[in-house]
Amino acid sequence: MLLEQGVELVVIKERLGHAHIGVTATVYTHVRLRLQRDAIDTLSTALNGPVSDESTRDNGDDPPLCGATVH
């Protein structure tokens, strides 16, 4: 929940008492992938309008797709 609210991973690591940030990152990778997809969707909307409607979105656990056109 903290990661989704924008709290830095290193802060979460400290709060959870993990000795290494890699442990925290590994445990919460699925959240990070969802945040990456949300970031790409936000950027795509700002640049081009929506890439897809909500009915075609998955649960955000897969790696983000890039909808940007390369020139």
PyMOL Python script that loads the backbone (N, CA, C, O; Angstrom):
from pymol import cmd

cmd.read_pdbstr("""\
ATOM      1  N   MET A   1       0.829  -1.199   0.000  1.00  0.00           N
ATOM      2  CA  MET A   1       0.000   0.000   0.000  1.00  0.00           C
ATOM      3  C   MET A   1       0.868   1.255   0.000  1.00  0.00           C
ATOM      4  O   MET A   1       0.549   2.240  -0.667  1.00  0.00           O
ATOM      5  N   LEU A   2       1.967   1.213   0.755  1.00  0.00           N
ATOM      6  CA  LEU A   2       2.853   2.382   0.788  1.00  0.00           C
ATOM      7  C   LEU A   2       3.480   2.635  -0.574  1.00  0.00           C
ATOM      8  O   LEU A   2       3.572   3.780  -1.015  1.00  0.00           O
ATOM      9  N   LEU A   3       3.906   1.577  -1.237  1.00  0.00           N
ATOM     10  CA  LEU A   3       4.517   1.723  -2.553  1.00  0.00           C
ATOM     11  C   LEU A   3       3.539   2.339  -3.537  1.00  0.00           C
ATOM     12  O   LEU A   3       3.912   3.207  -4.327  1.00  0.00           O
ATOM     13  N   GLU A   4       2.295   1.897  -3.494  1.00  0.00           N
ATOM     14  CA  GLU A   4       1.278   2.450  -4.383  1.00  0.00           C
ATOM     15  C   GLU A   4       0.958   3.904  -4.060  1.00  0.00           C
ATOM     16  O   GLU A   4       0.449   4.623  -4.920  1.00  0.00           O
ATOM     17  N   GLN A   5       1.241   4.347  -2.860  1.00  0.00           N
ATOM     18  CA  GLN A   5       1.022   5.739  -2.468  1.00  0.00           C
ATOM     19  C   GLN A   5       2.227   6.622  -2.738  1.00  0.00           C
ATOM     20  O   GLN A   5       2.223   7.807  -2.407  1.00  0.00           O
ATOM     21  N   GLY A   6       3.266   6.039  -3.343  1.00  0.00           N
ATOM     22  CA  GLY A   6       4.427   6.824  -3.734  1.00  0.00           C
ATOM     23  C   GLY A   6       5.561   6.850  -2.725  1.00  0.00           C
ATOM     24  O   GLY A   6       6.517   7.606  -2.901  1.00  0.00           O
ATOM     25  N   VAL A   7       5.481   6.046  -1.676  1.00  0.00           N
ATOM     26  CA  VAL A   7       6.559   5.994  -0.689  1.00  0.00           C
ATOM     27  C   VAL A   7       7.734   5.247  -1.311  1.00  0.00           C
ATOM     28  O   VAL A   7       7.554   4.195  -1.925  1.00  0.00           O
ATOM     29  N   GLU A   8       8.932   5.794  -1.150  1.00  0.00           N
ATOM     30  CA  GLU A   8      10.140   5.202  -1.731  1.00  0.00           C
ATOM     31  C   GLU A   8      10.384   3.802  -1.167  1.00  0.00           C
ATOM     32  O   GLU A   8      10.119   3.539   0.006  1.00  0.00           O
ATOM     33  N   LEU A   9      10.891   2.913  -2.016  1.00  0.00           N
ATOM     34  CA  LEU A   9      11.148   1.528  -1.630  1.00  0.00           C
ATOM     35  C   LEU A   9      12.120   1.435  -0.461  1.00  0.00           C
ATOM     36  O   LEU A   9      11.968   0.564   0.395  1.00  0.00           O
ATOM     37  N   VAL A  10      13.108   2.309  -0.411  1.00  0.00           N
ATOM     38  CA  VAL A  10      14.084   2.271   0.681  1.00  0.00           C
ATOM     39  C   VAL A  10      13.420   2.589   2.026  1.00  0.00           C
ATOM     40  O   VAL A  10      13.811   2.033   3.052  1.00  0.00           O
ATOM     41  N   VAL A  11      12.437   3.463   2.030  1.00  0.00           N
ATOM     42  CA  VAL A  11      11.705   3.778   3.258  1.00  0.00           C
ATOM     43  C   VAL A  11      10.881   2.571   3.699  1.00  0.00           C
ATOM     44  O   VAL A  11      10.829   2.242   4.884  1.00  0.00           O
ATOM     45  N   ILE A  12      10.243   1.919   2.737  1.00  0.00           N
ATOM     46  CA  ILE A  12       9.462   0.723   3.041  1.00  0.00           C
ATOM     47  C   ILE A  12      10.373  -0.369   3.597  1.00  0.00           C
ATOM     48  O   ILE A  12      10.010  -1.053   4.554  1.00  0.00           O
ATOM     49  N   LYS A  13      11.546  -0.535   3.003  1.00  0.00           N
ATOM     50  CA  LYS A  13      12.534  -1.505   3.481  1.00  0.00           C
ATOM     51  C   LYS A  13      12.854  -1.271   4.950  1.00  0.00           C
ATOM     52  O   LYS A  13      12.883  -2.211   5.745  1.00  0.00           O
ATOM     53  N   GLU A  14      13.091  -0.027   5.301  1.00  0.00           N
ATOM     54  CA  GLU A  14      13.415   0.312   6.685  1.00  0.00           C
ATOM     55  C   GLU A  14      12.234   0.035   7.628  1.00  0.00           C
ATOM     56  O   GLU A  14      12.422  -0.495   8.723  1.00  0.00           O
ATOM     57  N   ARG A  15      11.036   0.392   7.201  1.00  0.00           N
ATOM     58  CA  ARG A  15       9.848   0.186   8.041  1.00  0.00           C
ATOM     59  C   ARG A  15       9.574  -1.297   8.280  1.00  0.00           C
ATOM     60  O   ARG A  15       9.122  -1.686   9.357  1.00  0.00           O
ATOM     61  N   LEU A  16       9.850  -2.123   7.267  1.00  0.00           N
ATOM     62  CA  LEU A  16       9.607  -3.556   7.393  1.00  0.00           C
ATOM     63  C   LEU A  16      10.752  -4.291   8.078  1.00  0.00           C
ATOM     64  O   LEU A  16      10.601  -5.443   8.485  1.00  0.00           O
ATOM     65  N   GLY A  17      11.894  -3.624   8.203  1.00  0.00           N
ATOM     66  CA  GLY A  17      13.033  -4.241   8.859  1.00  0.00           C
ATOM     67  C   GLY A  17      13.826  -5.188   7.974  1.00  0.00           C
ATOM     68  O   GLY A  17      14.577  -6.026   8.473  1.00  0.00           O
ATOM     69  N   HIS A  18      13.662  -5.059   6.659  1.00  0.00           N
ATOM     70  CA  HIS A  18      14.451  -5.886   5.755  1.00  0.00           C
ATOM     71  C   HIS A  18      15.898  -5.411   5.767  1.00  0.00           C
ATOM     72  O   HIS A  18      16.163  -4.209   5.750  1.00  0.00           O
ATOM     73  N   ALA A  19      16.828  -6.351   5.794  1.00  0.00           N
ATOM     74  CA  ALA A  19      18.246  -6.001   5.810  1.00  0.00           C
ATOM     75  C   ALA A  19      18.719  -5.490   4.451  1.00  0.00           C
ATOM     76  O   ALA A  19      19.599  -4.633   4.373  1.00  0.00           O
ATOM     77  N   HIS A  20      18.128  -6.022   3.387  1.00  0.00           N
ATOM     78  CA  HIS A  20      18.553  -5.655   2.030  1.00  0.00           C
ATOM     79  C   HIS A  20      17.348  -5.222   1.209  1.00  0.00           C
ATOM     80  O   HIS A  20      16.277  -5.824   1.287  1.00  0.00           O
ATOM     81  N   ILE A  21      17.539  -4.170   0.421  1.00  0.00           N
ATOM     82  CA  ILE A  21      16.438  -3.651  -0.385  1.00  0.00           C
ATOM     83  C   ILE A  21      15.991  -4.650  -1.441  1.00  0.00           C
ATOM     84  O   ILE A  21      14.845  -4.610  -1.890  1.00  0.00           O
ATOM     85  N   GLY A  22      16.890  -5.547  -1.842  1.00  0.00           N
ATOM     86  CA  GLY A  22      16.527  -6.576  -2.812  1.00  0.00           C
ATOM     87  C   GLY A  22      15.409  -7.470  -2.320  1.00  0.00           C
ATOM     88  O   GLY A  22      14.579  -7.916  -3.111  1.00  0.00           O
ATOM     89  N   VAL A  23      15.375  -7.737  -1.028  1.00  0.00           N
ATOM     90  CA  VAL A  23      14.295  -8.547  -0.450  1.00  0.00           C
ATOM     91  C   VAL A  23      12.975  -7.815  -0.629  1.00  0.00           C
ATOM     92  O   VAL A  23      11.991  -8.403  -1.077  1.00  0.00           O
ATOM     93  N   THR A  24      12.950  -6.557  -0.286  1.00  0.00           N
ATOM     94  CA  THR A  24      11.729  -5.756  -0.404  1.00  0.00           C
ATOM     95  C   THR A  24      11.293  -5.679  -1.870  1.00  0.00           C
ATOM     96  O   THR A  24      10.116  -5.864  -2.183  1.00  0.00           O
ATOM     97  N   ALA A  25      12.237  -5.409  -2.755  1.00  0.00           N
ATOM     98  CA  ALA A  25      11.915  -5.280  -4.176  1.00  0.00           C
ATOM     99  C   ALA A  25      11.379  -6.586  -4.746  1.00  0.00           C
ATOM    100  O   ALA A  25      10.448  -6.579  -5.551  1.00  0.00           O
ATOM    101  N   THR A  26      11.961  -7.701  -4.334  1.00  0.00           N
ATOM    102  CA  THR A  26      11.511  -9.001  -4.829  1.00  0.00           C
ATOM    103  C   THR A  26      10.103  -9.324  -4.344  1.00  0.00           C
ATOM    104  O   THR A  26       9.272  -9.800  -5.117  1.00  0.00           O
ATOM    105  N   VAL A  27       9.841  -9.071  -3.094  1.00  0.00           N
ATOM    106  CA  VAL A  27       8.531  -9.382  -2.519  1.00  0.00           C
ATOM    107  C   VAL A  27       7.442  -8.542  -3.167  1.00  0.00           C
ATOM    108  O   VAL A  27       6.329  -9.030  -3.367  1.00  0.00           O
ATOM    109  N   TYR A  28       7.739  -7.289  -3.500  1.00  0.00           N
ATOM    110  CA  TYR A  28       6.714  -6.379  -3.992  1.00  0.00           C
ATOM    111  C   TYR A  28       6.846  -6.073  -5.481  1.00  0.00           C
ATOM    112  O   TYR A  28       6.371  -5.033  -5.937  1.00  0.00           O
ATOM    113  N   THR A  29       7.479  -6.957  -6.245  1.00  0.00           N
ATOM    114  CA  THR A  29       7.642  -6.753  -7.680  1.00  0.00           C
ATOM    115  C   THR A  29       6.308  -6.586  -8.382  1.00  0.00           C
ATOM    116  O   THR A  29       6.187  -5.746  -9.274  1.00  0.00           O
ATOM    117  N   HIS A  30       5.300  -7.366  -8.001  1.00  0.00           N
ATOM    118  CA  HIS A  30       3.992  -7.284  -8.659  1.00  0.00           C
ATOM    119  C   HIS A  30       3.385  -5.894  -8.519  1.00  0.00           C
ATOM    120  O   HIS A  30       2.711  -5.421  -9.434  1.00  0.00           O
ATOM    121  N   VAL A  31       3.613  -5.240  -7.397  1.00  0.00           N
ATOM    122  CA  VAL A  31       3.105  -3.884  -7.201  1.00  0.00           C
ATOM    123  C   VAL A  31       3.859  -2.915  -8.101  1.00  0.00           C
ATOM    124  O   VAL A  31       3.265  -2.022  -8.704  1.00  0.00           O
ATOM    125  N   ARG A  32       5.166  -3.099  -8.183  1.00  0.00           N
ATOM    126  CA  ARG A  32       5.983  -2.212  -9.016  1.00  0.00           C
ATOM    127  C   ARG A  32       5.577  -2.297 -10.477  1.00  0.00           C
ATOM    128  O   ARG A  32       5.534  -1.276 -11.164  1.00  0.00           O
ATOM    129  N   LEU A  33       5.275  -3.508 -10.969  1.00  0.00           N
ATOM    130  CA  LEU A  33       4.846  -3.663 -12.358  1.00  0.00           C
ATOM    131  C   LEU A  33       3.535  -2.927 -12.607  1.00  0.00           C
ATOM    132  O   LEU A  33       3.360  -2.305 -13.654  1.00  0.00           O
ATOM    133  N   ARG A  34       2.618  -2.995 -11.653  1.00  0.00           N
ATOM    134  CA  ARG A  34       1.344  -2.284 -11.795  1.00  0.00           C
ATOM    135  C   ARG A  34       1.584  -0.772 -11.828  1.00  0.00           C
ATOM    136  O   ARG A  34       0.953  -0.057 -12.607  1.00  0.00           O
ATOM    137  N   LEU A  35       2.488  -0.295 -10.990  1.00  0.00           N
ATOM    138  CA  LEU A  35       2.795   1.137 -10.968  1.00  0.00           C
ATOM    139  C   LEU A  35       3.453   1.570 -12.274  1.00  0.00           C
ATOM    140  O   LEU A  35       3.198   2.674 -12.756  1.00  0.00           O
ATOM    141  N   GLN A  36       4.300   0.712 -12.854  1.00  0.00           N
ATOM    142  CA  GLN A  36       4.919   1.030 -14.138  1.00  0.00           C
ATOM    143  C   GLN A  36       3.864   1.137 -15.235  1.00  0.00           C
ATOM    144  O   GLN A  36       3.901   2.050 -16.060  1.00  0.00           O
ATOM    145  N   ARG A  37       2.920   0.188 -15.235  1.00  0.00           N
ATOM    146  CA  ARG A  37       1.853   0.237 -16.234  1.00  0.00           C
ATOM    147  C   ARG A  37       1.034   1.515 -16.059  1.00  0.00           C
ATOM    148  O   ARG A  37       0.713   2.183 -17.042  1.00  0.00           O
ATOM    149  N   ASP A  38       0.699   1.853 -14.837  1.00  0.00           N
ATOM    150  CA  ASP A  38      -0.066   3.075 -14.584  1.00  0.00           C
ATOM    151  C   ASP A  38       0.691   4.310 -15.064  1.00  0.00           C
ATOM    152  O   ASP A  38       0.095   5.229 -15.624  1.00  0.00           O
ATOM    153  N   ALA A  39       2.007   4.328 -14.844  1.00  0.00           N
ATOM    154  CA  ALA A  39       2.819   5.464 -15.291  1.00  0.00           C
ATOM    155  C   ALA A  39       2.814   5.570 -16.810  1.00  0.00           C
ATOM    156  O   ALA A  39       2.697   6.667 -17.356  1.00  0.00           O
ATOM    157  N   ILE A  40       2.940   4.444 -17.492  1.00  0.00           N
ATOM    158  CA  ILE A  40       2.922   4.454 -18.959  1.00  0.00           C
ATOM    159  C   ILE A  40       1.555   4.881 -19.473  1.00  0.00           C
ATOM    160  O   ILE A  40       1.463   5.655 -20.426  1.00  0.00           O
ATOM    161  N   ASP A  41       0.493   4.379 -18.848  1.00  0.00           N
ATOM    162  CA  ASP A  41      -0.849   4.784 -19.260  1.00  0.00           C
ATOM    163  C   ASP A  41      -1.060   6.279 -19.071  1.00  0.00           C
ATOM    164  O   ASP A  41      -1.664   6.937 -19.918  1.00  0.00           O
ATOM    165  N   THR A  42      -0.565   6.815 -17.964  1.00  0.00           N
ATOM    166  CA  THR A  42      -0.692   8.244 -17.698  1.00  0.00           C
ATOM    167  C   THR A  42       0.049   9.057 -18.748  1.00  0.00           C
ATOM    168  O   THR A  42      -0.480  10.042 -19.263  1.00  0.00           O
ATOM    169  N   LEU A  43       1.270   8.649 -19.066  1.00  0.00           N
ATOM    170  CA  LEU A  43       2.058   9.353 -20.081  1.00  0.00           C
ATOM    171  C   LEU A  43       1.403   9.235 -21.450  1.00  0.00           C
ATOM    172  O   LEU A  43       1.339  10.214 -22.194  1.00  0.00           O
ATOM    173  N   SER A  44       0.920   8.053 -21.785  1.00  0.00           N
ATOM    174  CA  SER A  44       0.265   7.856 -23.071  1.00  0.00           C
ATOM    175  C   SER A  44      -0.972   8.740 -23.203  1.00  0.00           C
ATOM    176  O   SER A  44      -1.206   9.340 -24.253  1.00  0.00           O
ATOM    177  N   THR A  45      -1.753   8.815 -22.146  1.00  0.00           N
ATOM    178  CA  THR A  45      -2.944   9.665 -22.171  1.00  0.00           C
ATOM    179  C   THR A  45      -2.561  11.128 -22.362  1.00  0.00           C
ATOM    180  O   THR A  45      -3.209  11.857 -23.112  1.00  0.00           O
ATOM    181  N   ALA A  46      -1.507  11.545 -21.680  1.00  0.00           N
ATOM    182  CA  ALA A  46      -1.056  12.931 -21.802  1.00  0.00           C
ATOM    183  C   ALA A  46      -0.571  13.233 -23.216  1.00  0.00           C
ATOM    184  O   ALA A  46      -0.768  14.343 -23.711  1.00  0.00           O
ATOM    185  N   LEU A  47       0.053  12.271 -23.865  1.00  0.00           N
ATOM    186  CA  LEU A  47       0.618  12.497 -25.196  1.00  0.00           C
ATOM    187  C   LEU A  47      -0.365  12.239 -26.332  1.00  0.00           C
ATOM    188  O   LEU A  47      -0.405  12.996 -27.302  1.00  0.00           O
ATOM    189  N   ASN A  48      -1.155  11.178 -26.218  1.00  0.00           N
ATOM    190  CA  ASN A  48      -1.956  10.729 -27.356  1.00  0.00           C
ATOM    191  C   ASN A  48      -3.422  10.479 -27.064  1.00  0.00           C
ATOM    192  O   ASN A  48      -4.193  10.260 -27.998  1.00  0.00           O
ATOM    193  N   GLY A  49      -3.828  10.502 -25.839  1.00  0.00           N
ATOM    194  CA  GLY A  49      -5.161  10.042 -25.493  1.00  0.00           C
ATOM    195  C   GLY A  49      -5.070   8.592 -25.036  1.00  0.00           C
ATOM    196  O   GLY A  49      -3.999   7.991 -25.121  1.00  0.00           O
ATOM    197  N   PRO A  50      -6.151   8.025 -24.559  1.00  0.00           N
ATOM    198  CA  PRO A  50      -6.129   6.666 -24.004  1.00  0.00           C
ATOM    199  C   PRO A  50      -5.674   5.626 -25.028  1.00  0.00           C
ATOM    200  O   PRO A  50      -6.070   5.676 -26.192  1.00  0.00           O
ATOM    201  N   VAL A  51      -4.834   4.679 -24.583  1.00  0.00           N
ATOM    202  CA  VAL A  51      -4.366   3.595 -25.434  1.00  0.00           C
ATOM    203  C   VAL A  51      -5.434   2.524 -25.546  1.00  0.00           C
ATOM    204  O   VAL A  51      -5.693   2.013 -26.635  1.00  0.00           O
ATOM    205  N   SER A  52      -6.057   2.181 -24.427  1.00  0.00           N
ATOM    206  CA  SER A  52      -7.090   1.148 -24.424  1.00  0.00           C
ATOM    207  C   SER A  52      -8.114   1.488 -23.361  1.00  0.00           C
ATOM    208  O   SER A  52      -7.849   2.261 -22.440  1.00  0.00           O
ATOM    209  N   ASP A  53      -9.288   0.898 -23.505  1.00  0.00           N
ATOM    210  CA  ASP A  53     -10.305   1.132 -22.490  1.00  0.00           C
ATOM    211  C   ASP A  53     -10.102   0.164 -21.337  1.00  0.00           C
ATOM    212  O   ASP A  53      -9.335  -0.792 -21.453  1.00  0.00           O
ATOM    213  N   GLU A  54     -10.786   0.407 -20.222  1.00  0.00           N
ATOM    214  CA  GLU A  54     -10.631  -0.386 -19.014  1.00  0.00           C
ATOM    215  C   GLU A  54     -10.974  -1.852 -19.224  1.00  0.00           C
ATOM    216  O   GLU A  54     -10.445  -2.703 -18.508  1.00  0.00           O
ATOM    217  N   SER A  55     -11.839  -2.179 -20.177  1.00  0.00           N
ATOM    218  CA  SER A  55     -12.249  -3.565 -20.383  1.00  0.00           C
ATOM    219  C   SER A  55     -11.113  -4.427 -20.911  1.00  0.00           C
ATOM    220  O   SER A  55     -11.159  -5.649 -20.770  1.00  0.00           O
ATOM    221  N   THR A  56     -10.096  -3.825 -21.515  1.00  0.00           N
ATOM    222  CA  THR A  56      -8.984  -4.603 -22.057  1.00  0.00           C
ATOM    223  C   THR A  56      -7.781  -4.621 -21.138  1.00  0.00           C
ATOM    224  O   THR A  56      -6.790  -5.283 -21.445  1.00  0.00           O
ATOM    225  N   ARG A  57      -7.836  -3.920 -20.027  1.00  0.00           N
ATOM    226  CA  ARG A  57      -6.714  -3.894 -19.096  1.00  0.00           C
ATOM    227  C   ARG A  57      -6.674  -5.180 -18.296  1.00  0.00           C
ATOM    228  O   ARG A  57      -7.709  -5.752 -17.954  1.00  0.00           O
ATOM    229  N   ASP A  58      -5.458  -5.627 -18.004  1.00  0.00           N
ATOM    230  CA  ASP A  58      -5.321  -6.792 -17.150  1.00  0.00           C
ATOM    231  C   ASP A  58      -5.152  -6.334 -15.711  1.00  0.00           C
ATOM    232  O   ASP A  58      -5.410  -5.173 -15.394  1.00  0.00           O
ATOM    233  N   ASN A  59      -4.725  -7.225 -14.848  1.00  0.00           N
ATOM    234  CA  ASN A  59      -4.599  -6.884 -13.434  1.00  0.00           C
ATOM    235  C   ASN A  59      -3.317  -6.123 -13.116  1.00  0.00           C
ATOM    236  O   ASN A  59      -3.075  -5.799 -11.953  1.00  0.00           O
ATOM    237  N   GLY A  60      -2.489  -5.828 -14.118  1.00  0.00           N
ATOM    238  CA  GLY A  60      -1.288  -5.030 -13.898  1.00  0.00           C
ATOM    239  C   GLY A  60      -0.089  -5.827 -13.449  1.00  0.00           C
ATOM    240  O   GLY A  60       0.953  -5.243 -13.150  1.00  0.00           O
ATOM    241  N   ASP A  61      -0.198  -7.152 -13.390  1.00  0.00           N
ATOM    242  CA  ASP A  61       0.921  -7.961 -12.935  1.00  0.00           C
ATOM    243  C   ASP A  61       1.892  -8.323 -14.054  1.00  0.00           C
ATOM    244  O   ASP A  61       2.982  -8.827 -13.783  1.00  0.00           O
ATOM    245  N   ASP A  62       1.516  -8.077 -15.297  1.00  0.00           N
ATOM    246  CA  ASP A  62       2.418  -8.340 -16.412  1.00  0.00           C
ATOM    247  C   ASP A  62       3.271  -7.102 -16.669  1.00  0.00           C
ATOM    248  O   ASP A  62       2.884  -5.995 -16.292  1.00  0.00           O
ATOM    249  N   PRO A  63       4.434  -7.279 -17.313  1.00  0.00           N
ATOM    250  CA  PRO A  63       5.261  -6.109 -17.633  1.00  0.00           C
ATOM    251  C   PRO A  63       4.464  -5.110 -18.462  1.00  0.00           C
ATOM    252  O   PRO A  63       3.615  -5.506 -19.260  1.00  0.00           O
ATOM    253  N   PRO A  64       4.730  -3.823 -18.279  1.00  0.00           N
ATOM    254  CA  PRO A  64       3.975  -2.810 -19.011  1.00  0.00           C
ATOM    255  C   PRO A  64       4.241  -2.834 -20.488  1.00  0.00           C
ATOM    256  O   PRO A  64       5.359  -3.110 -20.921  1.00  0.00           O
ATOM    257  N   LEU A  65       3.213  -2.543 -21.274  1.00  0.00           N
ATOM    258  CA  LEU A  65       3.353  -2.423 -22.703  1.00  0.00           C
ATOM    259  C   LEU A  65       3.533  -0.963 -23.054  1.00  0.00           C
ATOM    260  O   LEU A  65       3.018  -0.092 -22.352  1.00  0.00           O
ATOM    261  N   CYS A  66       4.237  -0.684 -24.101  1.00  0.00           N
ATOM    262  CA  CYS A  66       4.473   0.696 -24.516  1.00  0.00           C
ATOM    263  C   CYS A  66       3.549   1.015 -25.683  1.00  0.00           C
ATOM    264  O   CYS A  66       3.580   0.334 -26.707  1.00  0.00           O
ATOM    265  N   GLY A  67       2.740   2.034 -25.533  1.00  0.00           N
ATOM    266  CA  GLY A  67       1.817   2.418 -26.587  1.00  0.00           C
ATOM    267  C   GLY A  67       2.312   3.606 -27.382  1.00  0.00           C
ATOM    268  O   GLY A  67       1.578   4.140 -28.213  1.00  0.00           O
ATOM    269  N   ALA A  68       3.545   4.034 -27.145  1.00  0.00           N
ATOM    270  CA  ALA A  68       4.060   5.217 -27.819  1.00  0.00           C
ATOM    271  C   ALA A  68       4.504   4.879 -29.238  1.00  0.00           C
ATOM    272  O   ALA A  68       5.033   3.797 -29.493  1.00  0.00           O
ATOM    273  N   THR A  69       4.285   5.808 -30.148  1.00  0.00           N
ATOM    274  CA  THR A  69       4.731   5.646 -31.519  1.00  0.00           C
ATOM    275  C   THR A  69       6.166   6.130 -31.634  1.00  0.00           C
ATOM    276  O   THR A  69       6.505   7.211 -31.153  1.00  0.00           O
ATOM    277  N   VAL A  70       7.006   5.328 -32.272  1.00  0.00           N
ATOM    278  CA  VAL A  70       8.411   5.698 -32.465  1.00  0.00           C
ATOM    279  C   VAL A  70       8.559   6.265 -33.851  1.00  0.00           C
ATOM    280  O   VAL A  70       8.149   5.636 -34.827  1.00  0.00           O
ATOM    281  N   HIS A  71       9.147   7.463 -33.957  1.00  0.00           N
ATOM    282  CA  HIS A  71       9.355   8.115 -35.265  1.00  0.00           C
ATOM    283  C   HIS A  71      10.816   8.072 -35.615  1.00  0.00           C
ATOM    284  O   HIS A  71      11.213   8.563 -36.671  1.00  0.00           O
TER     285      HIS A  71
END
""", "prot")
cmd.dss("prot")
cmd.show_as("cartoon", "prot")
cmd.util.cbc("prot")
cmd.orient("prot")
